[in-house]
Amino acid sequence: MSSKQILLLALMLMGMGSVEAQVRQRQLLRKGNKDYEKSDFVAAETSYRRLLQQDSLSIYANFAMGNTLYKQGKGQEARSYYEQAAKKTDLPKDKQAEIWHNLGNISMQEKQYAKAIEAYEQSLILNPSDDATRYNLVLAQKLLQKEQQQKPEQQQNPNDQQQKQDQDKDQKQNQDQNKDKQQQDKQKNQQKEQDQQQKKENPEAKNPANPQEGEGKMSRQQAEQILDAYKQNDDKTRQRVEQMQREVEQKRNNKVKRKW
């Protein structure tokens, strides 16, 4: 077999492989579309993912995958597939308009109103008669305008928020102080009730605020005993002094007698 024949055979085999791959891709796309029409979006997603594994740049596969994820509420994930499909212009205009319409809806859900407006406008360029897109565009414009009006108010009154925080803080402190005072009053009332109850149950009980005998106050008998002890000591002292005076006087008299 000559080299030319070998090259020709290789090209034929490559072509056959390419054809077989295309056939498998078409089968996956058809299966995914059938599942999508039956609202079996999970099964459709499986087919489209397998298709994208074989051809990640397939416009139809990216478009179909975006729709399937969008139907499942996976808008953020659907965005990347829609954006990939929107790069190509091979899709019919109505399909391209659908891509931009859904991209606008995803941006609305994320409250990215400026991006939503751009997407809706692009969709209307491709399909000017779509009333749903036109309505969504007006809604996005109003929401963006409202958002822009609120921002200057927040920027002009930064002190209002601080003032409100200070007021809330002062209010909380006052509430805490009132709670403390109420607790103290409650404790005082409870103590007062306990004292009154104790007096009723034991009227002869000693009152610490008014100590009776035996708690620091002397009885009359004790006071008289102490006074007598002082008197006795004083008499003894006086007797000793008088005795000393007599002795001194006696000595003085003796000296006088000798002189004479």
C-alpha positions in Angstrom: 0.0 0.0 0.0 1.4 3.3 -1.1 1.8 6.4 1.2 -1.0 8.1 -0.7 -3.4 5.2 0.0 -2.5 5.2 3.7 -3.1 9.0 4.0 -6.5 8.6 2.2 -7.5 5.7 4.5 -6.6 7.8 7.6 -8.7 10.7 6.3 -11.6 8.4 5.7 -11.4 7.0 9.3 -11.2 10.5 10.7 -14.2 11.6 8.8 -16.1 8.5 9.9 -15.2 9.3 13.6 -16.3 12.9 13.1 -19.6 11.9 11.6 -20.2 9.4 14.5 -19.5 12.2 17.0 -21.9 14.5 15.3 -24.5 11.8 15.3 -24.1 11.3 19.1 -24.3 15.0 19.7 -27.5 15.3 17.7 -29.0 12.4 19.6 -28.1 14.0 23.0 -29.6 17.3 21.8 -32.8 15.7 20.7 -33.1 13.7 23.9 -32.5 16.8 26.0 -35.1 18.8 24.0 -37.7 16.0 24.5 -37.1 16.0 28.2 -37.3 19.8 28.3 -40.7 19.8 26.5 -42.0 17.3 29.1 -40.7 19.7 31.9 -38.3 17.0 33.0 -35.5 19.6 33.4 -33.2 17.4 35.5 -33.1 14.7 32.7 -32.7 17.5 30.1 -29.8 19.0 32.1 -28.0 15.6 32.1 -28.3 15.3 28.3 -27.1 18.9 27.7 -24.1 18.4 30.1 -23.0 15.3 28.2 -23.3 17.3 25.0 -21.3 20.2 26.3 -18.6 17.7 27.4 -18.1 16.8 23.7 -18.5 20.4 22.4 -18.3 23.1 25.0 -18.7 25.8 22.3 -22.0 24.5 20.9 -24.4 27.4 20.6 -27.5 25.3 20.8 -26.2 23.3 23.8 -25.3 26.5 25.7 -28.6 28.0 24.9 -30.6 24.9 25.9 -28.5 24.5 29.1 -29.2 28.1 30.1 -32.9 27.6 29.6 -33.0 24.3 31.6 -31.1 25.9 34.5 -33.3 29.0 34.4 -36.4 26.9 34.6 -35.0 25.3 37.7 -34.4 28.6 39.4 -30.6 28.5 39.0 -30.4 31.9 37.4 -26.8 32.7 38.4 -25.6 29.4 36.9 -27.7 29.9 33.8 -26.2 33.3 33.2 -22.8 31.9 32.1 -24.4 29.6 29.5 -26.6 32.4 28.2 -23.6 34.7 27.9 -21.7 32.1 26.0 -24.5 31.5 23.6 -25.0 35.3 23.1 -21.5 35.6 21.7 -22.6 34.0 18.5 -25.1 35.3 16.0 -25.9 31.9 14.5 -29.1 31.6 16.5 -32.3 32.9 15.1 -33.2 36.4 16.3 -36.1 35.2 18.4 -33.8 32.9 20.3 -31.3 35.6 20.8 -34.0 37.9 22.1 -35.1 35.2 24.5 -31.5 35.0 25.8 -31.3 38.7 26.5 -34.8 38.7 28.0 -33.9 36.0 30.5 -30.6 37.7 31.3 -32.6 40.8 32.1 -34.8 38.7 34.5 -31.8 37.2 36.2 -30.3 40.7 36.8 -33.7 41.9 38.2 -33.7 39.0 40.7 -30.2 40.1 41.7 -31.4 43.8 42.0 -28.9 44.8 39.3 -31.3 47.1 37.6 -28.8 48.9 35.3 -27.7 45.5 33.8 -31.3 44.5 33.5 -32.1 47.6 31.5 -29.3 46.9 29.1 -30.4 43.3 28.6 -34.0 44.2 28.0 -33.0 46.9 25.5 -30.9 44.4 23.6 -33.8 42.0 23.6 -36.2 44.7 22.2 -33.7 45.5 19.4 -33.9 41.9 18.3 -37.7 41.6 18.9 -39.4 45.0 19.1 -42.9 43.5 19.4 -42.3 41.7 22.7 -44.7 43.4 25.2 -43.4 41.4 28.2 -39.9 42.6 27.6 -41.1 46.2 27.2 -43.0 46.0 30.5 -40.0 44.6 32.3 -37.8 47.4 30.9 -40.1 50.1 32.3 -40.2 48.3 35.7 -36.4 48.1 35.8 -36.1 51.8 34.9 -38.5 52.8 37.8 -36.7 50.6 40.3 -33.3 52.1 39.3 -34.7 55.6 39.6 -36.0 54.8 43.1 -32.7 53.3 44.1 -30.8 56.4 42.9 -33.2 58.7 44.8 -32.6 56.9 48.0 -28.8 56.9 47.9 -28.4 60.8 48.1 -30.7 60.8 51.1 -28.6 58.3 52.9 -25.4 60.2 52.0 -26.9 63.6 53.1 -28.1 62.4 56.5 -25.3 60.2 57.8 -25.7 61.9 61.2 -29.3 60.8 61.5 -28.3 57.2 61.8 -25.7 58.0 64.4 -28.2 60.1 66.3 -30.8 57.3 66.2 -28.1 54.9 67.5 -27.3 57.2 70.4 -30.9 57.6 71.2 -31.4 53.9 71.3 -28.3 53.5 73.5 -29.6 56.2 76.0 -33.0 54.6 76.0 -31.5 51.2 76.8 -29.4 52.7 79.6 -32.5 54.4 81.1 -34.4 51.1 80.9 -31.6 49.3 82.7 -31.5 52.0 85.4 -35.3 51.7 85.9 -35.0 47.9 86.1 -32.2 48.3 88.8 -34.4 50.8 90.8 -37.4 48.5 90.5 -35.3 45.6 91.7 -34.0 47.6 94.7 -37.5 48.8 95.6 -38.7 45.2 95.4 -36.0 44.0 97.7 -36.7 46.7 100.2 -40.4 45.9 100.2 -39.6 42.2 100.7 -37.3 43.0 103.6 -40.0 45.2 105.1 -42.6 42.5 104.8 -40.3 40.0 106.4 -39.6 42.3 109.4 -43.3 42.8 109.9 -44.0 39.1 109.7 -41.2 38.4 112.1 -42.6 40.9 114.6 -46.0 39.3 114.4 -44.6 35.8 115.0 -42.2 36.9 117.8 -43.1 40.2 119.4 -40.5 39.9 122.1 -37.6 39.4 119.7 -34.7 41.8 120.1 -34.5 44.7 117.6 -30.9 45.1 116.5 -31.5 48.8 116.0 -32.6 49.2 119.6 -30.4 46.9 121.7 -31.7 45.8 125.1 -29.9 44.6 128.2 -27.1 42.3 127.5 -26.4 43.8 124.1 -24.2 46.7 125.1 -26.5 48.5 127.5 -25.8 48.2 131.3 -28.5 47.3 133.7 -29.1 49.6 136.7 -27.7 47.0 139.1 -24.5 46.8 137.0 -24.1 50.5 137.1 -24.6 50.7 140.9 -22.0 48.0 141.4 -19.4 49.9 139.3 -20.2 53.1 141.1 -19.6 51.4 144.5 -16.3 50.1 143.3 -15.2 53.5 142.3 -16.2 54.9 145.8 -14.3 52.2 147.6 -11.2 52.8 145.7 -11.6 56.6 146.3 -11.9 56.1 150.1 -8.8 53.9 150.2 -6.8 56.5 148.3 -8.1 59.3 150.6 -7.1 57.3 153.7 -3.6 56.8 152.4 -3.2 60.4 151.6 -4.4 61.4 155.1 -2.1 58.9 156.7 0.9 60.3 154.8 -0.1 63.9 155.9 -0.3 62.8 159.5 3.2 61.2 159.3 4.7 64.4 157.8 3.0 66.5 160.5 4.3 64.2 163.2 7.9 64.4 162.0 7.6 68.2 161.8 6.4 68.4 165.4 9.2 66.2 166.6 11.8 68.5 165.1 10.3 71.5 166.7 10.4 69.9 170.2 14.1 69.2 169.8 14.9 72.8 169.0 13.3 74.0 172.2 
